[in-house]
């Protein structure tokens, strides 16, 4: 898979769990920054844009964000309703769409990079050893090591940013690392939950005010 195709694939791999056995779990939110001017701010109408991925992935991603925003008392809007799905999205177009939709903020998610990881683990053939209670009780297995097994997997780095549309300022940005999921829909839900939780903890959604 080329770097370009991996980056396009990244929006459907938004989950911080193990893809298969042998891959260690990845911490999802690895870094975040908040604008110090926004100690508490209520955004009531937020446009969501997922940059990259297939139209179906983009729809699922934006719909999940909208659903969780509305559950938090915020009017969420998917960007696919305001821009053609065959049109390449960029930050400027999403901000323009947010203004046209009457949104006071926009959330933009984008893929940043893809890094291939390799893990090597020993493989072994079991050989029995027996304890003092006999063959059928307290049997242990010790490894006779064979050829090591090699497991390769991709780690996707993505960035999600919250913008104040009226002031054209970055309010919050988070860097997330994920690995390929077994279930893309579950992965998207987990990703969105992580972002919404952080925004809520910083009082950037639902009832705050700018100080």
C-alpha atoms as a printed R data frame, in Angstrom:
    type eleno elety resid chain resno       x       y      z
1   ATOM     1    CA   UNK     A     1   0.000   0.000  0.000
2   ATOM     2    CA   UNK     A     2   1.452   3.388 -0.962
3   ATOM     3    CA   UNK     A     3   1.749   6.290  1.490
4   ATOM     4    CA   UNK     A     4  -1.026   8.141 -0.382
5   ATOM     5    CA   UNK     A     5  -3.448   5.226 -0.203
6   ATOM     6    CA   UNK     A     6  -2.632   4.708  3.456
7   ATOM     7    CA   UNK     A     7  -3.466   8.328  4.230
8   ATOM     8    CA   UNK     A     8  -6.758   8.027  2.344
9   ATOM     9    CA   UNK     A     9  -7.506   4.871  4.328
10  ATOM    10    CA   UNK     A    10  -6.737   6.553  7.644
11  ATOM    11    CA   UNK     A    11 -10.202   7.989  8.313
12  ATOM    12    CA   UNK     A    12 -11.663   4.502  8.534
13  ATOM    13    CA   UNK     A    13  -8.977   3.349 10.968
14  ATOM    14    CA   UNK     A    14  -9.749   5.711 13.831
15  ATOM    15    CA   UNK     A    15  -9.520   3.452 16.848
16  ATOM    16    CA   UNK     A    16  -7.055   3.018 19.698
17  ATOM    17    CA   UNK     A    17  -7.259  -0.750 20.074
18  ATOM    18    CA   UNK     A    18  -5.245  -3.702 18.879
19  ATOM    19    CA   UNK     A    19  -5.883  -4.684 15.285
20  ATOM    20    CA   UNK     A    20  -4.986  -8.319 15.904
21  ATOM    21    CA   UNK     A    21  -3.055 -10.233 18.540
22  ATOM    22    CA   UNK     A    22   0.629  -9.371 18.664
23  ATOM    23    CA   UNK     A    23   0.174  -5.607 18.299
24  ATOM    24    CA   UNK     A    24   0.359  -3.549 21.474
25  ATOM    25    CA   UNK     A    25  -2.472  -1.101 22.173
26  ATOM    26    CA   UNK     A    26  -2.046   2.469 20.950
27  ATOM    27    CA   UNK     A    27  -2.919   5.474 23.080
28  ATOM    28    CA   UNK     A    28  -5.471   7.486 21.134
29  ATOM    29    CA   UNK     A    29  -5.096  11.135 22.198
30  ATOM    30    CA   UNK     A    30  -1.337  11.680 22.419
31  ATOM    31    CA   UNK     A    31  -1.209  15.483 22.390
32  ATOM    32    CA   UNK     A    32  -3.619  18.416 22.595
33  ATOM    33    CA   UNK     A    33  -3.510  22.208 22.731
34  ATOM    34    CA   UNK     A    34  -6.119  24.742 23.798
35  ATOM    35    CA   UNK     A    35  -6.190  28.449 23.014
36  ATOM    36    CA   UNK     A    36  -5.687  30.187 26.403
37  ATOM    37    CA   UNK     A    37  -8.237  32.847 25.386
38  ATOM    38    CA   UNK     A    38 -10.951  30.182 25.435
39  ATOM    39    CA   UNK     A    39 -11.157  29.056 29.054
40  ATOM    40    CA   UNK     A    40 -14.889  28.507 28.580
41  ATOM    41    CA   UNK     A    41 -16.888  28.971 25.408
42  ATOM    42    CA   UNK     A    42 -20.231  27.710 24.186
43  ATOM    43    CA   UNK     A    43 -20.416  26.727 20.527
44  ATOM    44    CA   UNK     A    44 -24.017  25.992 19.655
45  ATOM    45    CA   UNK     A    45 -23.830  25.168 15.943
46  ATOM    46    CA   UNK     A    46 -20.827  23.202 14.676
47  ATOM    47    CA   UNK     A    47 -20.034  22.012 11.148
48  ATOM    48    CA   UNK     A    48 -17.988  18.801 10.952
49  ATOM    49    CA   UNK     A    49 -15.658  17.949  8.080
50  ATOM    50    CA   UNK     A    50 -13.654  14.774  7.507
51  ATOM    51    CA   UNK     A    51 -10.892  15.397  4.985
52  ATOM    52    CA   UNK     A    52  -9.871  12.283  3.078
53  ATOM    53    CA   UNK     A    53 -11.330   8.819  2.741
54  ATOM    54    CA   UNK     A    54 -14.130   7.478  0.572
55  ATOM    55    CA   UNK     A    55 -17.551   9.205  0.460
56  ATOM    56    CA   UNK     A    56 -19.088   6.462  2.613
57  ATOM    57    CA   UNK     A    57 -16.358   6.764  5.259
58  ATOM    58    CA   UNK     A    58 -16.716  10.546  5.237
59  ATOM    59    CA   UNK     A    59 -20.510  10.258  5.697
60  ATOM    60    CA   UNK     A    60 -20.212   7.766  8.551
61  ATOM    61    CA   UNK     A    61 -17.528   9.835 10.249
62  ATOM    62    CA   UNK     A    62 -19.438  13.111 10.020
63  ATOM    63    CA   UNK     A    63 -22.768  11.520 10.968
64  ATOM    64    CA   UNK     A    64 -21.248  10.026 14.122
65  ATOM    65    CA   UNK     A    65 -19.791  13.399 15.087
66  ATOM    66    CA   UNK     A    66 -23.152  15.076 14.496
67  ATOM    67    CA   UNK     A    67 -24.959  12.463 16.617
68  ATOM    68    CA   UNK     A    68 -22.580  12.864 19.550
69  ATOM    69    CA   UNK     A    69 -22.603  16.661 19.312
70  ATOM    70    CA   UNK     A    70 -26.393  16.685 19.418
71  ATOM    71    CA   UNK     A    71 -26.326  14.341 22.415
72  ATOM    72    CA   UNK     A    72 -24.150  16.989 24.100
73  ATOM    73    CA   UNK     A    73 -26.728  19.678 23.317
74  ATOM    74    CA   UNK     A    74 -24.927  21.147 20.299
75  ATOM    75    CA   UNK     A    75 -26.416  21.479 16.820
76  ATOM    76    CA   UNK     A    76 -24.033  19.488 14.619
77  ATOM    77    CA   UNK     A    77 -23.981  19.698 10.827
78  ATOM    78    CA   UNK     A    78 -22.240  17.302  8.401
79  ATOM    79    CA   UNK     A    79 -20.182  19.032  5.724
80  ATOM    80    CA   UNK     A    80 -21.310  16.611  2.995
81  ATOM    81    CA   UNK     A    81 -24.653  18.436  2.925
82  ATOM    82    CA   UNK     A    82 -22.907  21.652  1.925
83  ATOM    83    CA   UNK     A    83 -20.223  20.462 -0.505
84  ATOM    84    CA   UNK     A    84 -20.217  17.879 -3.317
85  ATOM    85    CA   UNK     A    85 -18.844  14.506 -2.287
86  ATOM    86    CA   UNK     A    86 -16.675  14.310 -5.409
87  ATOM    87    CA   UNK     A    87 -15.078  17.669 -4.575
88  ATOM    88    CA   UNK     A    88 -11.741  17.719 -2.780
89  ATOM    89    CA   UNK     A    89 -12.180  19.304  0.633
90  ATOM    90    CA   UNK     A    90  -9.752  21.757  2.135
91  ATOM    91    CA   UNK     A    91  -9.757  23.953  5.220
92  ATOM    92    CA   UNK     A    92 -10.876  27.077  3.348
93  ATOM    93    CA   UNK     A    93 -13.885  25.374  1.767
94  ATOM    94    CA   UNK     A    94 -14.997  23.935  5.084
95  ATOM    95    CA   UNK     A    95 -14.782  27.313  6.821
96  ATOM    96    CA   UNK     A    96 -16.758  28.897  3.982
97  ATOM    97    CA   UNK     A    97 -19.387  26.153  4.238
98  ATOM    98    CA   UNK     A    98 -19.601  26.763  7.997
99  ATOM    99    CA   UNK     A    99 -20.285  30.464  7.425
100 ATOM   100    CA   UNK     A   100 -22.955  29.690  4.838
101 ATOM   101    CA   UNK     A   101 -24.597  27.219  7.230
102 ATOM   102    CA   UNK     A   102 -24.654  29.766 10.046
103 ATOM   103    CA   UNK     A   103 -22.292  27.689 12.190
104 ATOM   104    CA   UNK     A   104 -20.224  29.410 14.853
105 ATOM   105    CA   UNK     A   105 -17.536  26.715 14.819
106 ATOM   106    CA   UNK     A   106 -16.116  24.010 12.584
107 ATOM   107    CA   UNK     A   107 -14.401  20.737 13.460
108 ATOM   108    CA   UNK     A   108 -11.914  19.501 10.865
109 ATOM   109    CA   UNK     A   109 -10.318  16.043 10.973
110 ATOM   110    CA   UNK     A   110  -7.443  15.139  8.690
111 ATOM   111    CA   UNK     A   111  -4.822  12.442  8.273
112 ATOM   112    CA   UNK     A   112  -1.247  13.517  8.992
113 ATOM   113    CA   UNK     A   113   0.970  10.470  8.469
114 ATOM   114    CA   UNK     A   114   1.197   6.690  8.367
115 ATOM   115    CA   UNK     A   115   4.071   4.790  9.993
116 ATOM   116    CA   UNK     A   116   4.687   1.072  9.615
117 ATOM   117    CA   UNK     A   117   5.674  -0.738 12.805
118 ATOM   118    CA   UNK     A   118   7.268  -4.155 13.170
119 ATOM   119    CA   UNK     A   119   7.101  -6.431 16.193
120 ATOM   120    CA   UNK     A   120   9.153  -9.600 16.538
121 ATOM   121    CA   UNK     A   121   8.066 -12.220 19.040
122 ATOM   122    CA   UNK     A   122   9.596 -15.622 19.738
123 ATOM   123    CA   UNK     A   123   7.729 -18.686 18.614
124 ATOM   124    CA   UNK     A   124   8.178 -21.956 20.411
125 ATOM   125    CA   UNK     A   125   7.150 -25.565 20.415
126 ATOM   126    CA   UNK     A   126   5.684 -26.660 23.760
127 ATOM   127    CA   UNK     A   127   7.295 -29.464 25.700
128 ATOM   128    CA   UNK     A   128   5.675 -30.903 28.827
129 ATOM   129    CA   UNK     A   129   7.135 -30.817 32.325
130 ATOM   130    CA   UNK     A   130   5.405 -32.481 35.230
131 ATOM   131    CA   UNK     A   131   5.108 -31.472 38.832
132 ATOM   132    CA   UNK     A   132   5.114 -33.548 41.959
133 ATOM   133    CA   UNK     A   133   1.389 -34.287 41.652
134 ATOM   134    CA   UNK     A   134   1.756 -36.435 38.576
135 ATOM   135    CA   UNK     A   135   1.146 -36.241 34.856
136 ATOM   136    CA   UNK     A   136  -2.512 -35.129 34.873
137 ATOM   137    CA   UNK     A   137  -2.195 -32.474 37.544
138 ATOM   138    CA   UNK     A   138   0.069 -29.438 37.630
139 ATOM   139    CA   UNK     A   139   1.475 -29.922 34.137
140 ATOM   140    CA   UNK     A   140   3.580 -26.995 32.879
141 ATOM   141    CA   UNK     A   141   4.791 -26.150 29.374
142 ATOM   142    CA   UNK     A   142   8.225 -24.841 28.549
143 ATOM   143    CA   UNK     A   143   9.175 -23.489 25.149
144 ATOM   144    CA   UNK     A   144  11.667 -24.944 22.763
145 ATOM   145    CA   UNK     A   145  12.241 -21.837 20.671
146 ATOM   146    CA   UNK     A   146  11.831 -21.916 16.915
147 ATOM   147    CA   UNK     A   147  11.792 -19.252 14.185
148 ATOM   148    CA   UNK     A   148  10.637 -15.828 15.535
149 ATOM   149    CA   UNK     A   149   7.302 -14.542 14.220
150 ATOM   150    CA   UNK     A   150   7.220 -11.093 12.628
151 ATOM   151    CA   UNK     A   151   4.114  -8.900 12.762
152 ATOM   152    CA   UNK     A   152   3.801  -5.676 10.777
153 ATOM   153    CA   UNK     A   153   1.075  -3.081 11.257
154 ATOM   154    CA   UNK     A   154   0.393   0.578 10.477
155 ATOM   155    CA   UNK     A   155   0.022   3.417 12.991
156 ATOM   156    CA   UNK     A   156  -2.050   6.343 11.725
157 ATOM   157    CA   UNK     A   157  -1.526   9.862 13.023
158 ATOM   158    CA   UNK     A   158  -4.445  12.237 12.559
159 ATOM   159    CA   UNK     A   159  -5.299  15.717 13.730
160 ATOM   160    CA   UNK     A   160  -8.669  17.160 14.723
161 ATOM   161    CA   UNK     A   161  -9.092  20.919 15.117
162 ATOM   162    CA   UNK     A   162 -11.895  23.121 16.437
163 ATOM   163    CA   UNK     A   163 -12.097  26.591 14.843
164 ATOM   164    CA   UNK     A   164 -14.034  29.675 15.906
165 ATOM   165    CA   UNK     A   165 -15.631  30.678 12.581
166 ATOM   166    CA   UNK     A   166 -16.396  34.285 13.527
167 ATOM   167    CA   UNK     A   167 -12.889  35.054 14.785
168 ATOM   168    CA   UNK     A   168 -11.103  32.620 12.440
169 ATOM   169    CA   UNK     A   169  -9.082  31.300 15.362
170 ATOM   170    CA   UNK     A   170  -7.989  27.840 16.419
171 ATOM   171    CA   UNK     A   171  -9.718  26.968 19.688
172 ATOM   172    CA   UNK     A   172  -8.472  23.423 20.247
173 ATOM   173    CA   UNK     A   173  -6.412  20.864 18.386
174 ATOM   174    CA   UNK     A   174  -5.637  17.247 19.223
175 ATOM   175    CA   UNK     A   175  -3.233  14.700 17.754
176 ATOM   176    CA   UNK     A   176  -4.465  11.126 17.782
177 ATOM   177    CA   UNK     A   177  -2.663   7.875 17.002
178 ATOM   178    CA   UNK     A   178  -4.640   4.810 15.993
179 ATOM   179    CA   UNK     A   179  -4.171   1.358 14.532
180 ATOM   180    CA   UNK     A   180  -6.283  -0.490 11.990
181 ATOM   181    CA   UNK     A   181  -9.583  -1.666 13.533
182 ATOM   182    CA   UNK     A   182 -11.596  -4.838 13.207
183 ATOM   183    CA   UNK     A   183 -14.779  -2.761 12.890
184 ATOM   184    CA   UNK     A   184 -14.524   0.690 11.219
185 ATOM   185    CA   UNK     A   185 -17.885   1.885 12.618
186 ATOM   186    CA   UNK     A   186 -16.856   1.049 16.175
187 ATOM   187    CA   UNK     A   187 -13.517   2.719 15.502
188 ATOM   188    CA   UNK     A   188 -15.138   5.935 14.313
189 ATOM   189    CA   UNK     A   189 -17.409   6.005 17.365
190 ATOM   190    CA   UNK     A   190 -14.435   5.605 19.716
191 ATOM   191    CA   UNK     A   191 -12.500   8.337 17.918
192 ATOM   192    CA   UNK     A   192 -15.383  10.804 18.132
193 ATOM   193    CA   UNK     A   193 -15.986   9.989 21.802
194 ATOM   194    CA   UNK     A   194 -12.359  10.815 22.565
195 ATOM   195    CA   UNK     A   195 -12.599  14.234 20.897
196 ATOM   196    CA   UNK     A   196 -15.998  15.129 22.384
197 ATOM   197    CA   UNK     A   197 -14.830  14.138 25.869
198 ATOM   198    CA   UNK     A   198 -11.808  16.437 25.653
199 ATOM   199    CA   UNK     A   199 -13.887  19.360 24.359
200 ATOM   200    CA   UNK     A   200 -16.415  18.890 27.148
201 ATOM   201    CA   UNK     A   201 -13.693  18.731 29.796
202 ATOM   202    CA   UNK     A   202 -12.465  22.131 28.593
203 ATOM   203    CA   UNK     A   203 -15.997  23.609 28.615
204 ATOM   204    CA   UNK     A   204 -15.904  24.267 24.888
205 ATOM   205    CA   UNK     A   205 -19.287  22.683 24.250
206 ATOM   206    CA   UNK     A   206 -22.621  23.295 25.897
207 ATOM   207    CA   UNK     A   207 -23.356  26.366 27.953
208 ATOM   208    CA   UNK     A   208 -20.041  28.037 28.661
209 ATOM   209    CA   UNK     A   209 -19.028  31.590 27.857
210 ATOM   210    CA   UNK     A   210 -15.897  33.315 26.624
211 ATOM   211    CA   UNK     A   211 -14.007  34.969 29.446
